[in-house]
C-alpha cells in the first residue's frame, strides 16, 4: 500500500520555523518531522511514499535527492571522471519516494486527487506531514476492511491545555485539571480509490468537502485510538515533541 503524505501547506502558525522551509521539514531532534512519520510507517512495512508538495517543495526534493550524501560516509575521486563511493548503509535504502508538485494554492482534497494518478492499487494510506502518532497501522487497515466503507480516519482525544471549570454564577462547583476531550480526526487515514468521486478540483478541501459527504453516505468510519497523538501547530508543540525525542521517550518511535 502506498502512503500519501500531505506536505504542501504554508504552516502560517509556525512562521518563524517555516519562513525558509516547509512545515514537514521542521526538525524533531536531528531529523525533520516528515522523516519521523515515514520511519513510523516503514516500521510496519509501508515503504512506498507519495509526497504531495506545495510550499517550498524544492526543500523536500533536495533533502531526499541528497539523502545518501548526508547519511553515509563517502569517498570522492576527483578528476575528469569523478566518482563517489558510499561506504555504509542506512535502513531507508529500500524506501521508494515519489515527490509530486501538487501546486502552491491547491487545497488538501485537490492534492489527494492529484496523488491518485500515482496509486495503482485500490487501497492507500493518507496522513499529514505535521503530526506523529503510535497507532498500530496494521490493525487500522484491518478495521477499515471490516467496515467495508471507502474511508477510515483515526479518531483521537487531544489532551486539554487548561483545567475545566464548572460554574454556578460566580462560584466554581467543580474543577477538572485534565478534562476528557471529545474525539477529533487525527488523520492517519485508510482510503479506497472510490473516494475520487468525492474530490473536486484544486479548491476541494478534504476535511470540509469530501469527509462530510462520505459521512452522510455512511462511507466514513472512525478507528478510536486512545494512545499517543500530537500535531505540530505552534512553537510550544515543537518544543514538546523535541523534549520527548531528546529524553528518549518519544511514543511514536516504534523502530
N, C-alpha and C positions, 0 to 999 in steps of 0.2 A: 504494500500500500504506500502511495506517495503521501508525504507530509507537506502541506501547503502552509507557509508562514507569511502572514501579512506584515510587510516591512516598510510600507510606503508613507506612513503618517508623518505629520510635521512635528509632533511632540512639543506643542507650544507651552505646556505647563512645566517643561524642563528646559526652558530656553537657554539657560546658562550651560547646559550639557549638550544641547542639540544645535547650537548655532553653527558648529563646524562638522557635525556628524549626525547621521540619522539615529533615532532613538534606540533601535535594536543594537547599536554599536556602543551604547553607554556601558562601561565595564562593571562587572561584579568580580572583584579581585583582579587578576591579570587578563581576564577574558571578557569579551562583550556578552551581554545577556543573551544575544542570539546564539552564541556558541553553547551556553548552558542549556538552552531549550533543545538544541539539536543533539547534544550529548545525552539528554534525558530520553528523547525518542530513540536514539540509536541503541541505548542500553536494552530496549525491548525489541530490537531487531528491525526497526524502521529507519532505514539509512538512505532513502531516496527523497531528496528535499526539493521543493519548488519555492523559491523566494520571490515574493511579489514586491518589486522595488518601486520606489517613487522618489520622495525627497532624499537628495544626496545618495541615490542608489549607487553611484560610482564608488563610494567609500566601501560599500559591502562587496562590490565586484572586485576591487583591488585587494581587499582582505583575503578573499578566497583564491584569487589568482596568485598571490604571493604566500599562500599558506605553507607550502613546502619550505620555502625560503626562510620563513620565520620560525618554523618548528623544528628544523633539522640542523645538524652540523653539516657544513659544506666545505668542499674543496673547489677552488676556481683555477682552471688552467687558462692563462691569458695568452693572447696572440691573435693571429689571423683567423684561427678556428677555435674560438673559446669553448670551454667545456665545463660543465658543472656536475659534480658528483655529490650526491646526498648520502650521508654515512649511517644514518639511523632511521628507524621507522616510528610512526606515531599511530595511535588507534584509529584515526579518522581516514586512513588510506582507502578504505572500502566505501566511503561516502560518495554519493552522486548528488551534485548540487546544480540545479538548474536556476539560473538567475534571469528573470524576465522583467523588462521595464513595463510596468502597468500604468504609467502616467503620473504626473505630479499631482493633478487635481482629482484623480479617479477616487471614487468612494469605495468602501470595503466590498460591497456586493459586486461592483464593477471589476475589482481586482480578482475576486474569486472566479467570476465568469471568464476573464481572460486566461486564468490558470487552467481552466478545463481543457484547453487545446493541448496541454502537455500531460493530460491524465488519460491513459487508455483504459483503465480499469473502472469498474462501476463504483467502488468504494474508495474513499480517501479520507485523510485526516486533515484537520484545519486548526490553526491556532494563531494567536497574535504574537508579535515579536517583542512584547514588553511585559511578559508575565511568566512566572515559574510555578510549578505545582508538583505534587508527588502522587497524582492519580495513577492507578495501575492501568496502563493503556490497554493491555490485552483484555482485561475484564470490561473496560469501557466498550471495546469493539464487540465483545460477546453480548453485552447488554443491548447494544444497538441492533444487532442482528435478530435478537429475540423479539424486539419491539416491532420490527417489520416496517418502520417508517423510513422517511427519507433523511431525517436529521436527528442527531442526538447531541445535546450540549452537556457539559459538566457543570452541575449546579453546586455552588459553594456558598459558604457563610463567612463573609469577611468580618474580621474582628472589629468591634466598635472602638473608636478612638477615645470616647468620653463616657463617663458614667451616665446612666439614665435616671432622671428624676421623675417621680410621680407626685403631682401637686394637687392640693386641695386649698384653693385660694392662695394664700401666701405661705402655707405650711407644706413641708415635704412629708408625705406619709410613706414613701418607700424610696430606696436608693439601691440601684444595682450597678456595681462597678464595671462589669463586663456583660451587658445585656446580650441575649441571644439575637443575632441578626437574622433577617429574612434571607432566603436563598436568592442568589443572583447568578447570572450567567458568568462563568469563569472562562468561557471559551473552551478550548480543548474539545473540539467537535469531531464527530464521525459523520460523514455525509455520503450520500449517493448522488450519482450524476443527474438523477431526476430533479435535483433542485434547480437545474438550469432554467426551467420554465418559470421559476420564481425570481429570477435575476433579470433586471432590466439592463439599461445601458451603464455608462460610466458614472452616472449620477445615482445609481442604486446603492442605498445604504443597507448592508446585510442585516444589521441589527434592527432597523426600523421599517424596512420594506419586506425583506424576504422572511425573516423569522416570524413576525406576526401572522403572515399569510400561511406559513407552514403550520403554525399552532392552530389557527382557525380550521384548517382542514385535517387536523389530527395526525399530522406527519412529523411532529416535533416532540421528542422525548427528553426527559431530564435524568441524568445519572447523578445521584446525590453523592457528593464527595465531602466527607467531614474531616479530611486530613488537611495538609498544608496547601495553601494557595496564596499568592501575592502578586499583585501587579506593581508596576514601577512608574507611577504617575507624577511624583514630586520628589524634591530633594530628600525629604525625610525618609521616603521609601527606598531611595537609592542607598542612603546611609544604612538603613536597617538591613537590607539584603547583603551589603558588603560586610557588615558586622557578623552576620551569620556565617558567611563564607570564611572570613578570617578566623573565626572561632572554631572552624571545623565542624559546625553543626548545621550546615545547610540541608534542610529536609529534602530538597529536590535532587540532591546529589546521590543518585541511586547507582552510579557506576563506580 
